[in-house]
Structures are given as C-alpha cells and as structure tokens.
Amino acid sequence: MILINQKQIANDLGISVATVSNALTGKGRVSEDVIRLVTSRAEELGYFPSAAGRALKTGRSGILGLVMPDITKPVFPKFAEGVEAEAEKCGFGILIANSRSTEEGQTKAIKQLIQRGVDGIIVLPQRRTAPNINRVPYATASTASDPNNTVAANHTQGGQLAAHALLDLGHRNFLLLGSDALSPVQKDRIEGMIEVLNGAAQYEVCWVSESFPDLVQKNQDGVTAILTTSDLLALRAVTEAERSGLKCPEAISVMGFDDLPLATAVRPTLSTIVPDTTELARRLVAYLDAAIRQEPTLPTPSIVDMTIVLRESTGPVATQFPNPTRR
C-alpha cells in the first residue's frame, strides 16, 4: 500500500512541499489557482491533511466538542445536526460526548473532549449546572430563565404561544401536562402557559410520572384542551384519549412541544411548538468561533424565540364554557 503525503503531491505538481502545505491549510501567500490545483490533486489521491499535524502548526485542532445530556432522546439529534452544519461553515468538525444526564457524566465528557484537543466546547448543561471549563472557550444552551447561558431557547415564550393558540380556538378549561417537575426547561414551558391562562381560563397542572390522568373524567369535568411539555407526552395524551373513546380534536385538543419527526408521522398529526434549533446552533457556533479567534462575541444570554405550527390535533372547542376562575 502506497501512503500518500504532501511530498507526493508536491512531486506530482512540480512545486515545493511548503507550497502544498500552505495551499491545504490556508497559510502563507498562495494564489487561488495553486490552491485549486493542490486541493484537486489531493482529492484525486485521497489525501487529507492530518489534524494532529495541523494542530502542531496552528495551535488549533479545527474540532469543536458538543456535550449532550442524552443522545437517545429524539430532540437532540436535530440540534446536533444543526451544530454540525454551522460548524462546517466555519471550518470546524464536531466531536460529540454524552453526559448521560448526570453532572458527573458532564464533567467526564468535558474532560475527555479537552484531552482530545478540541478548540472549544458547546454544553447542554445538567439542571442549571455551571460547567467548570477554563482551558478552552465554551458556550452553553438551555433555557432563558438561566442567566448563565450563552444562548437560550425561550421556553417560556413557547408555552405562551401554546396557551394563546388554544384560547383563540375558544378553549377555557385546560390540563397542563409535564413529565419532570425538576426540569428547568419543562418548568419554564409550564410557567409560560400559566402566565397566559391566569384570569383567562381554568387550568390544572399535572406532572405525569407512572400513572396518567383519567382523561375521560377530566373531559367530563370540562377539560377540552391539553397543553404538554413535549411531543412524546402529547402523543401519549392522544393515544390515551382515543383509547378511552375521546376523539382528538373533536372532544379534546392536544398541543405538543419540540416538533419531533413523529409529530407528522402520527394521526392526528400533532400541533406543536417549534424551537429554532438552526438559529440556536448558528449563534452558539458563531459565539465560539469568535471566542477562539479572540474577537468580540455576541452579548449573552442571546435569546431565541419559538414558533407554533397548528396541525390536526387541535381544533375549535365543541362547547363554549364561561370564563371561569382558576381552580
């Protein structure tokens, strides 16, 4: 097997090894024509510059670390894809580490990424923890209520959108469903819903652990709308409702959160709140890129609002209720 290196490319093109190196790394004064010639020949030969070698010359690896809480949850791959796409635009690759939803795992993941020489790290932190990182620039992303975040999704505003949408459809009796009362993200989403519903509708907050609320009884008590903190919870609500004979949205409307791929794969399709993961990723990478280059960074925290998409799981209330007070 013949090993291809920069000397081979230089010999093929009749230029110096230094010129090949500069053309591939963007260093020195090399014309665009020479850069195209060198990169074309390198691709033909299947040659790629060594990241380790580049790091020795430039002091940078060209790699960003991404610490995620749980890579098995469907909400995170879409975000990781956005980070990877934005990082590529800035000339970075991505190395992903899984914190396994623990603070200890987060610390270990950060340590491993630093040991592998990443230029900077993006962290989706555990329950308002402040990552202890002082060797490379880093950025965090969670919820707008945490002032330590670099970039934050506006989960409270997302909850407000959900409540406003169902109020506009005539609903006046709500069940608010969450799955983790300790989650800052879910708490912010519920708080946004409550801010809108206070004084405008009757509502009950229910944190689901093992048992699911009796939706038939809730409906008989007047509930016509369910606002949830995730699409997975919304799907469960729709399933439980229809299993009990409650048609969605004819008898009860259900709103999800996150716009996961499953939201359009089920019937009825889920109305949901849409986090702008592309913009979150863009701002996070832009912040890190500037910090690595020691240039001015974005003011923090940078807040990214959400949008709403109405699909088949929500509709006008079948029976209008008078404006009740909170129970």
ZIFENBEL-V65125 format. One record per residue. N is the residue number from 1. RES is the residue in one small letter. BURIAL is # if it has 9 or more other C-alpha atoms within 8 Angstrom, else .. Layout:
# ZIFENBEL-V65125
n=N res=RES burial=BURIAL
n=N res=RES burial=BURIAL
This chain:
# ZIFENBEL-V65125
n=1 res=m burial=.
n=2 res=i burial=.
n=3 res=l burial=.
n=4 res=i burial=#
n=5 res=n burial=.
n=6 res=q burial=#
n=7 res=k burial=.
n=8 res=q burial=.
n=9 res=i burial=#
n=10 res=a burial=#
n=11 res=n burial=#
n=12 res=d burial=.
n=13 res=l burial=.
n=14 res=g burial=.
n=15 res=i burial=.
n=16 res=s burial=#
n=17 res=v burial=#
n=18 res=a burial=.
n=19 res=t burial=#
n=20 res=v burial=#
n=21 res=s burial=#
n=22 res=n burial=#
n=23 res=a burial=#
n=24 res=l burial=#
n=25 res=t burial=.
n=26 res=g burial=.
n=27 res=k burial=#
n=28 res=g burial=.
n=29 res=r burial=.
n=30 res=v burial=#
n=31 res=s burial=.
n=32 res=e burial=.
n=33 res=d burial=.
n=34 res=v burial=#
n=35 res=i burial=#
n=36 res=r burial=.
n=37 res=l burial=.
n=38 res=v burial=#
n=39 res=t burial=#
n=40 res=s burial=.
n=41 res=r burial=#
n=42 res=a burial=#
n=43 res=e burial=#
n=44 res=e burial=.
n=45 res=l burial=.
n=46 res=g burial=.
n=47 res=y burial=#
n=48 res=f burial=.
n=49 res=p burial=.
n=50 res=s burial=.
n=51 res=a burial=.
n=52 res=a burial=.
n=53 res=g burial=.
n=54 res=r burial=#
n=55 res=a burial=#
n=56 res=l burial=.
n=57 res=k burial=.
n=58 res=t burial=.
n=59 res=g burial=.
n=60 res=r burial=#
n=61 res=s burial=#
n=62 res=g burial=#
n=63 res=i burial=#
n=64 res=l burial=#
n=65 res=g burial=#
n=66 res=l burial=#
n=67 res=v burial=#
n=68 res=m burial=#
n=69 res=p burial=#
n=70 res=d burial=#
n=71 res=i burial=#
n=72 res=t burial=.
n=73 res=k burial=.
n=74 res=p burial=.
n=75 res=v burial=.
n=76 res=f burial=#
n=77 res=p burial=#
n=78 res=k burial=#
n=79 res=f burial=#
n=80 res=a burial=#
n=81 res=e burial=.
n=82 res=g burial=#
n=83 res=v burial=#
n=84 res=e burial=#
n=85 res=a burial=.
n=86 res=e burial=#
n=87 res=a burial=#
n=88 res=e burial=#
n=89 res=k burial=.
n=90 res=c burial=.
n=91 res=g burial=.
n=92 res=f burial=#
n=93 res=g burial=#
n=94 res=i burial=#
n=95 res=l burial=#
n=96 res=i burial=.
n=97 res=a burial=#
n=98 res=n burial=#
n=99 res=s burial=#
n=100 res=r burial=#
n=101 res=s burial=#
n=102 res=t burial=#
n=103 res=e burial=#
n=104 res=e burial=.
n=105 res=g burial=#
n=106 res=q burial=#
n=107 res=t burial=#
n=108 res=k burial=#
n=109 res=a burial=#
n=110 res=i burial=#
n=111 res=k burial=.
n=112 res=q burial=.
n=113 res=l burial=#
n=114 res=i burial=#
n=115 res=q burial=.
n=116 res=r burial=.
n=117 res=g burial=#
n=118 res=v burial=#
n=119 res=d burial=#
n=120 res=g burial=#
n=121 res=i burial=#
n=122 res=i burial=#
n=123 res=v burial=#
n=124 res=l burial=#
n=125 res=p burial=#
n=126 res=q burial=#
n=127 res=r burial=.
n=128 res=r burial=.
n=129 res=t burial=.
n=130 res=a burial=.
n=131 res=p burial=.
n=132 res=n burial=.
n=133 res=i burial=.
n=134 res=n burial=.
n=135 res=r burial=.
n=136 res=v burial=#
n=137 res=p burial=#
n=138 res=y burial=#
n=139 res=a burial=#
n=140 res=t burial=#
n=141 res=a burial=#
n=142 res=s burial=#
n=143 res=t burial=#
n=144 res=a burial=#
n=145 res=s burial=.
n=146 res=d burial=.
n=147 res=p burial=.
n=148 res=n burial=.
n=149 res=n burial=#
n=150 res=t burial=#
n=151 res=v burial=#
n=152 res=a burial=#
n=153 res=a burial=#
n=154 res=n burial=#
n=155 res=h burial=#
n=156 res=t burial=#
n=157 res=q burial=#
n=158 res=g burial=#
n=159 res=g burial=#
n=160 res=q burial=#
n=161 res=l burial=#
n=162 res=a burial=#
n=163 res=a burial=#
n=164 res=h burial=#
n=165 res=a burial=.
n=166 res=l burial=#
n=167 res=l burial=#
n=168 res=d burial=.
n=169 res=l burial=#
n=170 res=g burial=#
n=171 res=h burial=#
n=172 res=r burial=#
n=173 res=n burial=#
n=174 res=f burial=#
n=175 res=l burial=#
n=176 res=l burial=#
n=177 res=l burial=#
n=178 res=g burial=#
n=179 res=s burial=#
n=180 res=d burial=#
n=181 res=a burial=.
n=182 res=l burial=.
n=183 res=s burial=.
n=184 res=p burial=#
n=185 res=v burial=#
n=186 res=q burial=#
n=187 res=k burial=#
n=188 res=d burial=#
n=189 res=r burial=#
n=190 res=i burial=#
n=191 res=e burial=#
n=192 res=g burial=#
n=193 res=m burial=#
n=194 res=i burial=#
n=195 res=e burial=.
n=196 res=v burial=#
n=197 res=l burial=#
n=198 res=n burial=#
n=199 res=g burial=.
n=200 res=a burial=#
n=201 res=a burial=#
n=202 res=q burial=#
n=203 res=y burial=#
n=204 res=e burial=.
n=205 res=v burial=.
n=206 res=c burial=#
n=207 res=w burial=#
n=208 res=v burial=#
n=209 res=s burial=.
n=210 res=e burial=.
n=211 res=s burial=.
n=212 res=f burial=.
n=213 res=p burial=.
n=214 res=d burial=.
n=215 res=l burial=#
n=216 res=v burial=#
n=217 res=q burial=.
n=218 res=k burial=#
n=219 res=n burial=#
n=220 res=q burial=.
n=221 res=d burial=.
n=222 res=g burial=.
n=223 res=v burial=#
n=224 res=t burial=#
n=225 res=a burial=#
n=226 res=i burial=#
n=227 res=l burial=#
n=228 res=t burial=#
n=229 res=t burial=#
n=230 res=s burial=#
n=231 res=d burial=#
n=232 res=l burial=.
n=233 res=l burial=#
n=234 res=a burial=#
n=235 res=l burial=#
n=236 res=r burial=.
n=237 res=a burial=#
n=238 res=v burial=#
n=239 res=t burial=.
n=240 res=e burial=#
n=241 res=a burial=#
n=242 res=e burial=#
n=243 res=r burial=.
n=244 res=s burial=.
n=245 res=g burial=.
n=246 res=l burial=#
n=247 res=k burial=#
n=248 res=c burial=#
n=249 res=p burial=#
n=250 res=e burial=#
n=251 res=a burial=#
n=252 res=i burial=#
n=253 res=s burial=#
n=254 res=v burial=#
n=255 res=m burial=#
n=256 res=g burial=#
n=257 res=f burial=#
n=258 res=d burial=#
n=259 res=d burial=#
n=260 res=l burial=.
n=261 res=p burial=.
n=262 res=l burial=.
n=263 res=a burial=#
n=264 res=t burial=.
n=265 res=a burial=.
n=266 res=v burial=.
n=267 res=r burial=.
n=268 res=p burial=.
n=269 res=t burial=#
n=270 res=l burial=#
n=271 res=s burial=#
n=272 res=t burial=#
n=273 res=i burial=#
n=274 res=v burial=#
n=275 res=p burial=#
n=276 res=d burial=#
n=277 res=t burial=#
n=278 res=t burial=#
n=279 res=e burial=.
n=280 res=l burial=#
n=281 res=a burial=#
n=282 res=r burial=#
n=283 res=r burial=#
n=284 res=l burial=#
n=285 res=v burial=#
n=286 res=a burial=#
n=287 res=y burial=#
n=288 res=l burial=#
n=289 res=d burial=#
n=290 res=a burial=#
n=291 res=a burial=#
n=292 res=i burial=#
n=293 res=r burial=.
n=294 res=q burial=.
n=295 res=e burial=.
n=296 res=p burial=.
n=297 res=t burial=#
n=298 res=l burial=.
n=299 res=p burial=.
n=300 res=t burial=.
n=301 res=p burial=#
n=302 res=s burial=#
n=303 res=i burial=#
n=304 res=v burial=#
n=305 res=d burial=#
n=306 res=m burial=#
n=307 res=t burial=#
n=308 res=i burial=#
n=309 res=v burial=.
n=310 res=l burial=#
n=311 res=r burial=#
n=312 res=e burial=#
n=313 res=s burial=#
n=314 res=t burial=#
n=315 res=g burial=#
n=316 res=p burial=.
n=317 res=v burial=#
n=318 res=a burial=.
n=319 res=t burial=.
n=320 res=q burial=.
n=321 res=f burial=.
n=322 res=p burial=.
n=323 res=n burial=.
n=324 res=p burial=#
n=325 res=t burial=.
n=326 res=r burial=.
n=327 res=r burial=.
